């Protein structure tokens, strides 16, 4: 496992908080993971990214729907966002989010610790 990035007090989590991206083939704890992402890759090493109107260029991904596995959610999001049909997903890392802040009443994510799972496919 390699910690590739850390940050504190990011704007999308209740403050105070920290985030940490870990590169690993280990899957994040499923019960604490609500979103999954995929980097659709081609044999030549190139890959697809999504263009989000609000956030700009990003890795395709999003929320896990009821009854979906993390892999199923990542594959579905890749197809929805960039038209990629991904048949083999390999875990490449996760984002761990830790927050000590008070969550808003409509907060739908695990607290105080949650994850986002990343795959290549």
Helices and strands as residue ranges (DSSP letters): E 2-8, E 17-23, G 30-32, E 33-39, E 50-52, E 56-58, E 60-63, H 70-82, E 90-99, E 113-120
